[in-house]
Amino acid sequence: SALAEAPVRRVGIFGGTHGNELSGVLLVRHWQENGAEIQRPGMEVKPFLTNPRAVEKCTRYIDCDLNRVFDPDSLGRPVVEDIPYEVRRAQEINHIFGPKGSDDAYDLIFDLHNTTSNMGGTLILENSRDDFTIQMVHYIKNAVAPEPCPALLIEHPSLKYATTRSVAKHPVGKYEI
């Protein structure tokens, strides 16, 4: 598709989608202060703390799971006083990195997570038809070899469109133990 052939110019690196998963938080904070490590010519790479209130409290979320509210209903909700914090935050993230589904959306978002499962460094993909992310996974697996880097494909119809990283044209999750 034409989308897969377009050059990647803007990349978001998300940490703290779940406030108690600290690897991504630490990396994002590090890169916010030492941005030269992740910058590349012709590219904008933006490290971003996605759920700062949950990070501050070291809890998964404040009102609801930020990684489940990037669906059209939540993103289109009127902003009223009692709107859940994470829904409001999803709208802000969509404004900065999207709008979701548009030509203006960021090309790639890496959403960094932790898990208590013994998954090691695992890449999470949401679309088996996204040639770009499949080629990128192949590149990453070769780059880290002989260390294993499993890739997990989650083509779940409702989850796929509600994750934080789904704002990008090419969403990728990265999990570490």
N, C-alpha and C positions, 0 to 999 in steps of 0.2 A: 504494500500500500504506500501511498505518497507520504503518509505520516511516518512510517518506519524509515523512509529515506531522508527525511528532513534532518539537518544537523542538530545535535543537542547543544543548545546555547545556555540554557538556564537550568540549574540543578538545585534542589532544596535538600538539605540533610536535616531530618527531624529527630529530636531527642525529647523525651519526657511526655510522649503521648499518654503513657501511663506513668504517673508521678513517682511510683515506687520502683521503677526500672532505671537504675542510675547510670549504667554504662553509656547510653546515648546522651544523657544529661551532661555527664562529665566531658564527653567528646565535643558536644555542641559548645559548651562553655569554653573549652580549650580552643576550639577553632574560631570562636568569636573574638578571642584575644590574639590568636596566632593564625590569621586567615591565609597567610602566604602558603601554608602547608597544603591547602586544598584548592588554591586558585590555579587555573590553567589559562593559557592564552586563548582569547576568543570565547571564553566561557565565564558566566557568572555563577558562583557557587555560594549559596546562602545557608549557613547553619542557623537553625531556628529552634527555640524552646517552645514546644507546642502547648503544653498545659502547665504554665508556671505556678498556678495556685496549688495544683495537686503535687507538684514537685516540692513546693515550700512545705507542705504538710506531709510529704513522703507517703502519699496514699495513691491508690490506683486512679481515682477520679474524685471530683467534688460532688456533682449531682448525677452524672451518668457517664458511661464509657465514651470518651472522645472518639475512639476508634470504631464507633458504630453510628455516628450521627452525621455522616456526610451524604445522606440520602436526600432526594429532592424536597421531601416534606420538611425536614429539619433545616436545610439550607434556605428554604423559602419562608420559614416562620417569621411572622412579624416580631420585631424586637420590642418586647414589653418588659415591664419591671420584673415579673416572675419567671422569665425565660430561664431554663437551666443554664448554668455557667458554661458547660461544654458545648451546648448548642450555639450560644453566642460566640464562643471561641471558634467553633467550626465555621461560622459565617465570616469571622475576621480572617481566618486562614484561607478560606475560599476567596476572599477579596484580595489578599496579598499574593497568593500563589495560583489562583484561577483566573477567571471563573472556570469551574469544572466543566469539561466538555467543550471548551472554547479554544480557538487558535491562540489566544493570549495566555493560556495556562502554561505553567512551568513544564519543561520537557520531561524531567525526571525528578522523582522524589524518592530518596532513601529514608525509610522510617525505621529507626534503630530501637530495638526492644531487647529485653532480657526474658529468660524463662527459667523455671526450676527443672524443666525436663533436660535430659542429657542429649541435647541436639547439637552442641558445638556451634560453630559459625554456620548458620543455615540461611540461605536466601529464600524468600517467599515471593512467589509470582502469582498473579491473579488471572493471567490470560495466556493460554497456550498458543494463541494466534498472534502474539506480539513479537515479531521477529527481532526487534531491537533488544528487548530484555533477554530473550533466549540467547542471542549472540553475546550479550554482555555477561550473562551467567557463565557461558562457556569460557570467556576471556578471564573472568575472576577465578574460576576453578583451576585454569591452567596457571594463573599467576601465583596462587597460593600453594600449588602442588609442591611437595607430596602431602601437605596437610589436607584433610578432607574438607569439602565445602558442599554439603548436600543442598539440593534445590527442592523446595516443596511447592507444588502447584496446588493452589486453592481456587478452584473455579466454582465457587458457591454463588449462586445467582443473587442472593440478597446481600450477603456479606461483601461481595466484590465491589459493590457500588457505594458502600457505606464507610469504608476505611478512610483514615486520615490521608493516606498516600494516594487515594483514588482521585484526588484533585488533579494530579499530573497526567500528562499524556502517557507516561510510562511509570507505573507505580511498582516499587520494589520494597519489600520488608526485609530486615536483617535481624536475625535473632542470635543471641549468644547466651550461654549458660552463666 
